[in-house]
Structures are given as C-alpha cells and as structure tokens.
Amino acid sequence: MFEDRYTTTLVQNAQMEPRTCIAAWDADKLTLYTPTQGISNCRTDTARDLGIPPETVHVICHYMGGGFGNKNQNQDADLITAMLAKEAGAPVKLEFTRKDDFIGVHGRWPTIQYYKVGVSRDGTIKAIQLRGYSGMGPYRKNTGAIAGIELYQCPNIESLVYPVYTNKTVSGNFRGPEYPQGFFGIESMMDDVAYKLGMDPVDFVLKNMTRKYRDEMPYTNYSLDDCIRRGAEVFEWKKRWHPQPGSDRGPIKRGAGMAFMAFRSALGRSSAVVRLNTKGQYTLFVGVTDVGPGAKTTMAMIAAEALGVPLSKIEIVSGDTDRCPYSVGESGSRTTIQTGYAVIQAAEALKLQIAEKGLPKGDDVRVGSATPNPTLEGKVRAAFGAHFVEVEVDTQLGRARVLKYLAVHDCGRIMNPLTATSQIKGGATMGIGMALHEDLLYDRRTGQPLTAGFYGARLLTHRDAPEIEVIFIESDDGYGPYGAKSMGESSKVPAVAAVANAVFNAIGRRMRDLPITRDKILGALA
C-alpha cells in the first residue's frame, strides 16, 4: 500500500486578449461585440440573464485573441457593458486591464489530492482511493472534478472530491478543465509506485492502463498502447530514463519522464448551411469563432472536400448570430467533430438539391442545411496520447529546463497538419509552464493577489519553450468528419505529469507541489 499527497495551484488562462466588450442598444435590440468562444451560447445566456427574448440579442465575434476556456458562453463583462449601455443610452466599450483579467475572470482550479494505491507484488493495481479538494473561488462555475483515475484498470476505486469555496479568484474552464491537475497527481503517484516496485514506468503503465472507458465501456477504437510504444521507441526511453533516479554525477543532472492520456471526442449537435449561387460560388454559414487554431479554415476545408470543389470556391460566414446557425462553440474540443460533421451533412443536402433541381439559374440559389445530433450507443469515443520528456536540473541553482519533448497523439484524421501540430505544441508548452512556473500568489494577511499578470505569475515565454516533436497516429473509427477526433485540449493533459516525473528521475526527489520552482528543488535537495 502506498499513499501520498499532491497539490496544484490556480493557473490563469492568460490568453493574449483580455476581456473586452462593446454593447449597443437599438430600442429593445442589444448588439454585443465580444470575444466569446461560443456566439450561440453567449446569445442564449445573455438573454436569460437580462430577462429578454434570445432573438433580441445579436452577438458578433469575428476576431479574438485566444480564450482557452476563459471566454465560454457569456461573461460578467458582457452583462456589465450591456447594462452600462442601457443606462447611458449610448454604446459603451469595456476593456479589462491585464490585472483585471487575472483576478476577475476564472482560471484553473487549485487542488489538494490525497492518494492511496494498493498493488500486488507483480505490479498489478488492486485498489485506488482519491480524496481531493478543489478551490472554486467565491462561487461555482464548474464541477471542480479531478480526473485521471479512470484510465487505470483497477477493481476497487473510490474517488471523493470536495469543491471548496474560497475568497480567491473564481475557478472555471481552462484547456481540459479537470485533467492536467488530476493527471499530475495520479501519474506522479503511479510513477512513484513503479519506482518503489523496481519497475520501468512504461512497463507499469502498459500493464495497468485500462482498455475500456472507466474500465467498463469499450472505446470506438483504442490506440493508446500504440502511442506509448511508438513514443518510447522514438524517444529512446531506455537510454534516457535512469533506473536509479538522481544517479548522474556532478551538479547538472538529467532525467526522463512520461505520462499518457485519453480525452473525450464525443459526437453531438451542431448546424451548418451551404449556399450555391449561379456564379458557382459556395457560401458556408457556421456559427464558429476562431480562437486561434483556424476553425474557419478547417470548416472551409471540410466543405470543399465534401462538395468536391477547390477551397477557393468556398466563402465562409461565421461569428454572427443574426447570420449563422447554431454552433456548439469553441470549447470542449468539439468544433471540428460536431460542426465539421454538420458541414458534411449540409453539403450532402445541397448536392441532393442539385441532383433533384439542377444548378441554380438567374437569381436562384440552392441551399443545403443540416442540424445533425449523432449519438453513440454502448461505446465511448476518445483521443489518445503519450508524452516523453527529458529535463536538465542544475542542483546548485535549482533550475530545471526541458531539453527534449516528444508528443505522440492519435487525434483521428488530421485535417490541417500545420495547425494540428501547432495545437499539440501549444498545449504541451502550457503544461510545461504549469509544471515549472505559474502561480497566482496571495498575501495571507490581506487576501490581496500579489502576482496578477503575465510577469508576476511567471508565464512561460519563448525563451523557456523547448522544441517539441509531434507524431500523429491517424486512426479512423468511422465517426465524426472523416474520422477526426478532439485535439485542442488533449496535449496539455499529460504534459505537467511528464515534466514532473522527469524532474524526479533527474534528482531523485519527488516534487509533490506545483509549480516546481527553484526554491522547492533546492529545498528538496537540502
């Protein structure tokens, strides 16, 4: 039986663009220009909160500077701006400072995690118990869940997680909301168990990871073992990992760590409309907003593929509730899967119209629309991945830096290789920052935040970011648009644990409290 305690801190989404909004009323019609990740949800939520019909709210978001879950649905800033504009009888613009954004808009919830793990002598996990506490701030915006245990094959599991109200910044969605902090805890714990049993962590994971969702329901396909084996081979795991942690001579020590993940790729409802005019130009209407990964381009690429026409023939209209149909929104890694599938169905509807009525003539147009809501019966759909990291630690200065990083992912069919690779690199980079740097500190006496902002919270910069190698294993389970799966959040999920495990392998001291800063490393080595 093994037991331990792990903690993670509040990490702010820290998107480039702080929260901002422009609101204008025309009689009873409200127009909001706001950087939202979901115009449809923003419209519905704003109407609900203001007590007005949804059709009287017009939400526009053509451009935005990132979100990472910070800009889901509507936000307090939208409502404040709308009410100020109503009172003033004139358009109002509200823009947060960076400090406002850090303390006034949510971040990832901090956690305290207590684990007990029972293992047989051959390394088979027999029991896992988690008792966790999640800091939610002064009110609830999410569940406060702590993920990770579900990926292990184990006959006896108990998980008790308690959301706790605090007088700190509110917690909410941030790139895999419950996953990176949970995976840091459980995969650090399992790495430690493997070490104490004298097992290679890769062998321990392959022995104990579940091949079913929550060890019960089958996946539509399963490629996690392929990701781990391919990663271990390319990374040269056996050469870089030390069976005896901290065994390098001298003050500069190197070590290797790994972690793995599965992340939801569920099917679901969304809408799309495709219109063809007499000039042979196709116009695609989708309610997506582009938060950075190129959602508009991806939707146009899917439409061109489904229609069998060049990409140059596709014009896209997006980010406007008065012009576009419902979209699930850019959260939960759902846009390509759900709205992309709606685009294919709308294209099929348009082709059927053309087959029945012919091409449009004169002022006519042909229009295909679809609002599919596919479901899975008896199966779970997920993306898989494994990350391998080599770090170097200066034991005299306490400095840890990443030397080599490999991310192997199965995200189904890759639509746009450039943006797909960038997504994986971006998530991994965020995970490195969460592992080694980021922390929003508070003064215990006054309760005031001390490090709000990019520099205070010590976000990762280009100088800190290593080169990240990405390998895709493209499976096709027959679902979604051409087999595409989720991607945007999954790359951050195993990153934190992989870095932490590599630091342990380098110095022989388990770092249980994030972030792994210089003072903590020096304290552990003292």
C-alpha positions as CSV (number, residue, x, y, z in Angstrom):
1,M,0.0,0.0,0.0
2,F,1.3,3.4,-1.0
3,E,0.0,6.8,0.0
4,D,0.9,10.4,-0.8
5,R,-0.3,14.0,-1.2
6,Y,-0.1,16.3,-4.3
7,T,-1.1,19.9,-4.7
8,T,-1.6,22.2,-7.7
9,T,-2.1,25.9,-7.9
10,L,-4.6,28.3,-9.6
11,V,-3.3,28.9,-13.1
12,Q,-4.9,31.7,-15.2
13,N,-5.9,31.1,-18.8
14,A,-3.7,34.1,-19.8
15,Q,-4.9,34.5,-23.3
16,M,-3.3,37.4,-25.3
17,E,-6.5,39.4,-25.4
18,P,-8.0,40.4,-22.1
19,R,-11.7,40.5,-21.6
20,T,-13.4,43.3,-23.6
21,C,-16.9,44.1,-24.9
22,I,-18.8,46.7,-26.9
23,A,-22.6,47.0,-26.3
24,A,-25.2,49.0,-28.1
25,W,-28.9,49.1,-27.9
26,D,-31.3,49.9,-30.7
27,A,-34.7,50.2,-28.9
28,D,-35.1,46.7,-27.4
29,K,-32.4,45.1,-29.6
30,L,-29.0,44.5,-28.0
31,T,-25.8,44.1,-30.1
32,L,-22.7,42.8,-28.4
33,Y,-19.2,42.7,-30.0
34,T,-17.5,40.4,-27.6
35,P,-14.6,37.8,-27.8
36,T,-16.7,34.8,-27.0
37,Q,-15.9,31.2,-27.7
38,G,-19.5,30.5,-28.5
39,I,-21.8,33.0,-30.1
40,S,-24.9,30.8,-29.8
41,N,-24.4,30.1,-26.1
42,C,-23.4,33.8,-25.4
43,R,-26.7,34.9,-27.0
44,T,-28.8,32.4,-25.0
45,D,-27.1,33.1,-21.7
46,T,-27.2,36.9,-22.1
47,A,-30.9,36.8,-22.9
48,R,-31.5,34.6,-19.9
49,D,-29.5,36.9,-17.6
50,L,-31.1,40.1,-18.8
51,G,-34.6,38.6,-18.9
52,I,-35.2,39.3,-22.6
53,P,-36.0,37.1,-25.6
54,P,-33.0,35.5,-27.4
55,E,-34.0,37.0,-30.7
56,T,-33.4,40.5,-29.3
57,V,-29.7,39.7,-28.7
58,H,-27.2,40.0,-31.5
59,V,-23.7,38.6,-30.8
60,I,-20.8,39.3,-33.1
61,C,-17.3,37.8,-32.8
62,H,-15.2,37.9,-36.0
63,Y,-11.8,38.1,-34.4
64,M,-10.4,37.3,-31.0
65,G,-7.1,36.9,-29.2
66,G,-7.4,33.4,-27.7
67,G,-9.6,32.1,-24.9
68,F,-8.6,28.6,-23.7
69,G,-12.0,28.2,-22.0
70,N,-11.8,31.7,-20.4
71,K,-14.4,33.0,-22.8
72,N,-17.0,30.3,-22.9
73,Q,-20.6,31.5,-23.1
74,N,-21.2,35.0,-21.8
75,Q,-19.2,36.6,-19.1
76,D,-19.7,39.2,-16.4
77,A,-18.0,41.8,-18.6
78,D,-20.7,41.3,-21.3
79,L,-23.5,41.9,-18.8
80,I,-21.8,44.9,-17.2
81,T,-21.3,46.5,-20.6
82,A,-24.9,45.8,-21.7
83,M,-26.3,47.4,-18.6
84,L,-24.0,50.4,-18.8
85,A,-25.0,51.0,-22.4
86,K,-28.7,50.7,-21.4
87,E,-28.3,53.2,-18.6
88,A,-26.2,55.6,-20.7
89,G,-28.4,55.4,-23.8
90,A,-25.3,55.1,-25.9
91,P,-22.8,52.5,-27.0
92,V,-20.3,51.5,-24.3
93,K,-16.9,49.8,-24.5
94,L,-15.4,48.0,-21.5
95,E,-11.9,46.7,-21.5
96,F,-10.2,44.9,-18.6
97,T,-6.6,45.6,-17.7
98,R,-4.4,42.5,-17.5
99,K,-4.7,42.5,-13.7
100,D,-8.5,42.8,-14.0
101,D,-8.5,39.9,-16.3
102,F,-6.3,37.7,-14.0
103,I,-8.5,38.3,-10.9
104,G,-11.9,39.0,-12.5
105,V,-12.1,36.1,-14.9
106,H,-11.7,32.5,-14.0
107,G,-8.6,30.2,-14.1
108,R,-7.9,26.5,-13.5
109,W,-8.9,25.4,-10.0
110,P,-6.2,24.6,-7.5
111,T,-6.3,21.2,-5.8
112,I,-5.1,19.1,-2.9
113,Q,-5.1,15.4,-3.7
114,Y,-4.6,12.5,-1.3
115,Y,-4.0,9.1,-2.8
116,K,-3.8,5.5,-1.5
117,V,-2.8,2.8,-4.0
118,G,-2.8,-0.9,-3.4
119,V,-0.6,-3.0,-5.6
120,S,0.2,-6.7,-5.8
121,R,3.8,-7.9,-5.8
122,D,3.7,-8.4,-9.6
123,G,2.9,-4.7,-10.1
124,T,-0.9,-5.1,-10.7
125,I,-3.0,-2.3,-9.2
126,K,-5.7,-3.6,-6.9
127,A,-7.1,-0.5,-5.3
128,I,-7.1,3.3,-5.7
129,Q,-8.5,5.8,-3.3
130,L,-8.6,9.6,-4.0
131,R,-9.7,12.2,-1.5
132,G,-9.5,15.6,-3.2
133,Y,-10.3,19.2,-2.6
134,S,-10.8,21.8,-5.3
135,G,-10.6,25.6,-4.7
136,M,-13.6,27.1,-6.6
137,G,-13.4,30.7,-5.5
138,P,-16.4,32.6,-4.1
139,Y,-18.9,30.9,-6.4
140,R,-19.2,27.9,-8.7
141,K,-18.5,28.0,-12.4
142,N,-17.6,24.3,-12.8
143,T,-17.6,21.0,-11.0
144,G,-14.2,21.0,-9.5
145,A,-13.6,17.4,-10.6
146,I,-10.2,15.8,-10.5
147,A,-9.6,13.4,-13.4
148,G,-7.1,10.6,-14.1
149,I,-8.0,7.6,-12.0
150,E,-10.4,6.4,-14.7
151,L,-7.5,5.5,-17.0
152,Y,-6.3,2.7,-14.8
153,Q,-7.6,-0.9,-14.7
154,C,-8.5,-1.4,-11.1
155,P,-11.2,-3.5,-9.4
156,N,-11.5,-1.2,-6.4
157,I,-11.8,2.5,-6.9
158,E,-13.1,5.2,-4.5
159,S,-13.0,8.9,-5.5
160,L,-14.3,11.6,-3.3
161,V,-13.7,15.2,-4.4
162,Y,-15.0,18.2,-2.5
163,P,-15.4,21.6,-4.2
164,V,-14.4,24.3,-1.6
165,Y,-15.5,28.0,-1.7
166,T,-12.7,30.4,-1.1
167,N,-12.0,34.2,-1.1
168,K,-9.8,33.9,-4.1
169,T,-10.2,34.2,-7.9
170,V,-13.1,32.1,-9.2
171,S,-12.2,28.8,-11.0
172,G,-13.7,27.6,-14.3
173,N,-12.9,26.1,-17.7
174,F,-9.3,26.1,-18.8
175,R,-8.0,23.7,-21.6
176,G,-9.1,20.3,-20.2
177,P,-10.7,21.7,-17.1
178,E,-10.2,18.8,-14.6
179,Y,-7.4,16.9,-16.4
180,P,-3.9,18.4,-16.1
181,Q,-4.1,18.9,-12.4
182,G,-5.6,15.4,-11.9
183,F,-3.2,13.7,-14.2
184,F,-0.3,15.4,-12.4
185,G,-1.4,13.9,-9.2
186,I,-2.3,10.3,-10.2
187,E,0.5,9.9,-12.8
188,S,3.1,11.2,-10.4
189,M,1.7,8.8,-7.8
190,M,1.9,5.9,-10.2
191,D,5.4,6.8,-11.4
192,D,6.4,6.7,-7.7
193,V,4.8,3.4,-7.2
194,A,6.6,1.9,-10.2
195,Y,9.9,3.2,-8.9
196,K,9.3,1.7,-5.5
197,L,8.4,-1.6,-7.1
198,G,11.5,-1.5,-9.2
199,M,9.6,-1.3,-12.5
200,D,10.1,0.8,-15.6
201,P,7.2,3.3,-15.6
202,V,6.4,2.5,-19.3
203,D,6.1,-1.2,-18.4
204,F,4.0,-0.3,-15.4
205,V,1.6,1.8,-17.4
206,L,1.2,-0.8,-20.2
207,K,0.4,-3.4,-17.6
208,N,-2.2,-1.3,-15.7
209,M,-3.9,1.1,-18.1
210,T,-7.5,0.3,-18.9
211,R,-8.5,-0.7,-22.4
212,K,-12.1,0.5,-21.7
213,Y,-13.6,3.8,-20.6
214,R,-13.7,3.7,-16.8
215,D,-12.7,0.0,-17.2
216,E,-16.3,-0.7,-18.3
217,M,-17.4,0.6,-21.7
218,P,-15.5,-0.1,-24.9
219,Y,-13.9,2.7,-26.9
220,T,-14.8,3.1,-30.6
221,N,-11.1,2.3,-31.2
222,Y,-8.1,2.0,-28.9
223,S,-4.6,3.2,-29.8
224,L,-3.1,4.3,-26.5
225,D,-0.7,1.4,-26.4
226,D,0.5,2.3,-29.9
227,C,1.1,5.9,-28.8
228,I,3.2,4.7,-25.8
229,R,5.2,2.1,-27.6
230,R,5.9,4.4,-30.6
231,G,6.9,7.3,-28.3
232,A,9.2,5.1,-26.2
233,E,11.0,3.9,-29.3
234,V,11.4,7.3,-31.0
235,F,12.4,9.0,-27.7
236,E,14.9,6.2,-26.9
237,W,13.3,5.8,-23.5
238,K,15.6,3.1,-22.3
239,K,18.7,5.2,-22.9
240,R,17.4,8.4,-21.3
241,W,15.5,7.1,-18.3
242,H,17.5,6.2,-15.2
243,P,16.5,3.1,-13.2
244,Q,18.2,4.8,-10.3
245,P,16.9,8.4,-10.1
246,G,19.4,11.2,-9.5
247,S,22.3,8.9,-10.4
248,D,24.1,11.4,-12.8
249,R,27.4,12.6,-11.4
250,G,28.0,16.3,-10.8
251,P,25.6,19.1,-10.2
252,I,24.0,19.1,-13.6
253,K,21.6,16.1,-13.8
254,R,19.3,14.8,-16.5
255,G,16.3,12.6,-16.2
256,A,13.3,11.3,-18.3
257,G,9.6,11.1,-17.6
258,M,6.5,10.1,-19.3
259,A,2.7,10.4,-19.0
260,F,-0.3,9.3,-21.0
261,M,-3.9,10.4,-21.6
262,A,-7.3,9.7,-23.1
263,F,-9.6,12.7,-23.8
264,R,-13.2,12.8,-24.8
265,S,-14.1,13.1,-28.5
266,A,-17.9,12.9,-28.2
267,L,-20.3,13.4,-31.0
268,G,-23.1,15.9,-30.7
269,R,-25.4,18.6,-32.1
270,S,-24.4,21.5,-34.3
271,S,-25.6,23.2,-37.5
272,A,-24.3,24.4,-40.9
273,V,-25.8,26.0,-44.0
274,V,-24.2,25.9,-47.5
275,R,-25.5,28.1,-50.3
276,L,-24.6,28.0,-54.0
277,N,-25.2,30.9,-56.4
278,T,-25.3,31.0,-60.2
279,K,-21.6,32.0,-60.4
280,G,-20.5,28.7,-58.9
281,Q,-19.5,30.3,-55.5
282,Y,-20.3,28.4,-52.4
283,T,-21.0,30.2,-49.1
284,L,-20.7,28.3,-45.9
285,F,-22.5,29.7,-42.8
286,V,-21.3,28.3,-39.5
287,G,-21.5,29.8,-36.0
288,V,-17.9,29.2,-35.1
289,T,-15.5,31.8,-33.8
290,D,-11.8,31.4,-34.5
291,V,-9.9,31.3,-31.2
292,G,-6.6,30.7,-32.8
293,P,-6.4,27.1,-34.3
294,G,-8.0,28.0,-37.6
295,A,-11.6,26.8,-37.1
296,K,-12.9,28.9,-40.1
297,T,-10.2,27.4,-42.4
298,T,-10.9,23.9,-41.2
299,M,-14.7,24.3,-41.8
300,A,-14.0,25.6,-45.3
301,M,-11.6,22.7,-46.0
302,I,-14.3,20.1,-44.9
303,A,-16.9,21.8,-47.1
304,A,-14.5,21.8,-50.1
305,E,-13.8,18.1,-49.5
306,A,-17.5,17.2,-49.1
307,L,-18.6,19.2,-52.2
308,G,-15.6,18.1,-54.3
309,V,-14.6,21.7,-55.2
310,P,-11.5,23.7,-54.8
311,L,-11.0,25.6,-51.4
312,S,-11.0,28.8,-53.4
313,K,-14.7,28.3,-54.2
314,I,-15.7,28.3,-50.5
315,E,-16.6,31.6,-48.8
316,I,-17.2,31.4,-45.1
317,V,-19.5,33.5,-43.0
318,S,-19.1,33.0,-39.2
319,G,-19.2,34.6,-35.8
320,D,-22.6,36.4,-36.2
321,T,-25.8,35.1,-34.5
322,D,-28.0,37.0,-37.0
323,R,-26.4,35.4,-40.0
324,C,-25.2,32.0,-38.8
325,P,-26.9,28.9,-37.4
326,Y,-26.3,27.3,-34.0
327,S,-22.8,26.1,-33.2
328,V,-21.7,24.2,-30.1
329,G,-18.9,26.8,-29.6
330,E,-15.2,26.6,-29.4
331,S,-14.9,24.7,-26.1
332,G,-14.5,21.1,-25.1
333,S,-12.5,20.4,-28.3
334,R,-15.8,19.9,-30.2
335,T,-15.8,22.2,-33.2
336,T,-14.2,20.0,-35.8
337,I,-16.1,16.9,-34.6
338,Q,-19.5,18.4,-34.3
339,T,-19.7,21.5,-36.5
340,G,-17.4,19.8,-39.1
341,Y,-19.9,16.9,-39.3
342,A,-22.8,19.3,-39.7
343,V,-20.9,20.9,-42.6
344,I,-20.6,17.5,-44.3
345,Q,-24.3,16.9,-43.8
346,A,-25.2,20.3,-45.2
347,A,-23.0,19.7,-48.2
348,E,-24.8,16.4,-48.8
349,A,-28.2,18.1,-48.6
350,L,-27.0,20.7,-51.1
351,K,-25.8,18.0,-53.5
352,L,-29.2,16.3,-53.2
353,Q,-31.0,19.5,-54.1
354,I,-28.7,20.0,-57.1
355,A,-29.4,16.4,-58.2
356,E,-33.2,17.0,-58.0
357,K,-33.4,20.6,-59.3
358,G,-30.2,21.2,-61.2
359,L,-27.8,24.0,-60.8
360,P,-29.2,27.5,-59.9
361,K,-30.1,29.9,-62.7
362,G,-30.7,33.6,-62.8
363,D,-31.2,34.9,-59.3
364,D,-31.9,31.5,-57.8
365,V,-29.7,29.9,-55.2
366,R,-29.5,26.3,-53.9
367,V,-29.3,25.9,-50.1
368,G,-28.4,22.9,-48.1
369,S,-28.7,22.9,-44.3
370,A,-28.3,20.4,-41.5
371,T,-28.5,20.1,-37.7
372,P,-27.3,16.6,-37.0
373,N,-27.2,15.2,-33.5
374,P,-25.4,11.9,-33.8
375,T,-25.0,9.7,-30.7
376,L,-23.0,6.6,-29.7
377,E,-24.7,3.6,-28.2
378,G,-22.7,1.5,-25.9
379,K,-19.3,3.0,-26.8
380,V,-17.1,5.9,-25.9
381,R,-15.0,8.0,-28.3
382,A,-11.7,9.3,-27.2
383,A,-8.4,10.7,-28.5
384,F,-5.2,9.2,-27.1
385,G,-1.7,10.4,-26.4
386,A,1.6,9.9,-24.6
387,H,4.3,12.5,-23.8
388,F,8.0,11.8,-23.2
389,V,10.3,14.5,-21.6
390,E,13.9,14.9,-20.8
391,V,14.9,17.6,-18.4
392,E,18.2,19.0,-17.1
393,V,18.4,20.2,-13.5
394,D,21.1,22.4,-12.0
395,T,21.2,21.2,-8.5
396,Q,23.3,24.1,-7.3
397,L,20.9,26.8,-8.7
398,G,17.6,24.8,-8.6
399,R,17.0,25.5,-12.3
400,A,15.0,22.9,-14.3
401,R,14.7,23.2,-18.1
402,V,13.3,20.9,-20.7
403,L,15.8,19.5,-23.2
404,K,13.7,17.2,-25.3
405,Y,10.0,16.8,-25.7
406,L,8.1,14.2,-27.7
407,A,4.3,14.2,-28.0
408,V,2.6,11.2,-29.7
409,H,-1.1,11.6,-30.4
410,D,-4.0,9.8,-32.0
411,C,-6.5,12.5,-32.9
412,G,-8.1,10.6,-35.7
413,R,-7.8,12.1,-39.2
414,I,-5.7,15.2,-39.3
415,M,-7.4,17.9,-41.3
416,N,-4.8,20.6,-41.3
417,P,-1.3,19.4,-40.4
418,L,0.2,22.8,-39.7
419,T,-2.5,24.0,-37.2
420,A,-2.8,20.4,-35.8
421,T,0.9,20.3,-35.0
422,S,0.8,23.9,-33.5
423,Q,-2.2,22.8,-31.3
424,I,-0.2,20.0,-29.8
425,K,2.9,22.2,-29.3
426,G,0.8,24.9,-27.7
427,G,-0.8,22.6,-25.2
428,A,2.5,21.0,-24.3
429,T,4.1,24.4,-23.8
430,M,1.2,25.4,-21.5
431,G,1.8,22.2,-19.5
432,I,5.5,23.0,-19.1
433,G,4.6,26.4,-17.8
434,M,2.1,25.0,-15.3
435,A,4.7,22.4,-14.1
436,L,7.7,24.8,-13.7
437,H,6.5,28.4,-13.3
438,E,2.9,29.6,-13.0
439,D,1.3,30.6,-9.7
440,L,-1.1,33.4,-8.7
441,L,0.1,34.2,-5.1
442,Y,-1.9,35.9,-2.4
443,D,-0.9,37.9,0.6
444,R,-2.1,35.8,3.6
445,R,-2.7,38.9,5.8
446,T,-4.7,41.0,3.4
447,G,-6.0,38.4,0.9
448,Q,-4.8,40.6,-2.0
449,P,-3.3,39.0,-5.1
450,L,0.4,39.6,-5.5
451,T,1.3,38.3,-8.9
452,A,-1.6,39.0,-11.2
453,G,-0.4,39.4,-14.8
454,F,2.0,37.8,-17.3
455,Y,5.2,38.7,-15.5
456,G,4.0,38.3,-11.9
457,A,2.5,34.8,-12.5
458,R,5.7,33.9,-14.5
459,L,4.1,32.6,-17.6
460,L,6.3,30.7,-20.0
461,T,8.0,32.8,-22.7
462,H,9.6,31.9,-26.0
463,R,13.0,31.8,-24.2
464,D,11.6,29.0,-21.9
465,A,9.8,27.0,-24.6
466,P,11.7,24.0,-26.0
467,E,11.4,22.4,-29.4
468,I,8.6,19.9,-29.3
469,E,8.4,17.0,-31.7
470,V,4.9,15.8,-32.6
471,I,4.0,12.5,-34.1
472,F,0.4,11.7,-35.2
473,I,-1.0,8.2,-35.4
474,E,-4.0,8.7,-37.6
475,S,-6.7,6.1,-36.9
476,D,-10.2,6.1,-38.3
477,D,-13.0,4.8,-36.1
478,G,-15.7,5.7,-38.7
479,Y,-17.2,8.5,-36.7
480,G,-17.1,12.3,-36.9
481,P,-16.0,14.2,-40.0
482,Y,-13.7,11.8,-41.9
483,G,-12.7,10.2,-38.6
484,A,-11.4,13.4,-36.9
485,K,-11.2,13.5,-33.1
486,S,-10.6,16.1,-30.5
487,M,-7.2,17.8,-30.2
488,G,-7.2,21.3,-28.7
489,E,-7.1,20.4,-25.1
490,S,-5.6,16.9,-25.0
491,S,-2.0,18.0,-25.5
492,K,-1.9,19.8,-22.2
493,V,-3.3,16.9,-20.2
494,P,-0.2,14.7,-19.8
495,A,2.4,17.5,-20.1
496,V,2.5,18.5,-16.4
497,A,3.0,15.0,-15.1
498,A,5.6,14.1,-17.7
499,V,7.7,17.1,-16.7
500,A,7.3,16.4,-13.0
501,N,8.3,12.7,-13.5
502,A,11.3,13.7,-15.5
503,V,12.5,16.1,-12.7
504,F,12.1,13.2,-10.2
505,N,14.2,10.9,-12.5
506,A,16.9,13.6,-12.7
507,I,17.3,14.5,-9.0
508,G,15.8,11.5,-7.1
509,R,13.3,13.7,-5.2
510,R,9.6,13.6,-5.8
511,M,8.1,17.1,-6.4
512,R,4.6,17.0,-5.0
513,D,3.6,20.6,-5.1
514,L,3.3,22.7,-8.2
515,P,4.9,24.7,-9.6
516,I,8.4,23.1,-9.4
517,T,10.3,26.3,-8.7
518,R,13.9,26.8,-7.8
519,D,13.3,27.2,-4.1
520,K,11.3,23.9,-4.0
521,I,14.1,22.0,-5.8
522,L,16.8,23.4,-3.6
523,G,14.6,22.7,-0.5
524,A,14.1,19.1,-1.6
525,L,17.8,18.6,-2.1
526,A,18.9,20.3,1.1
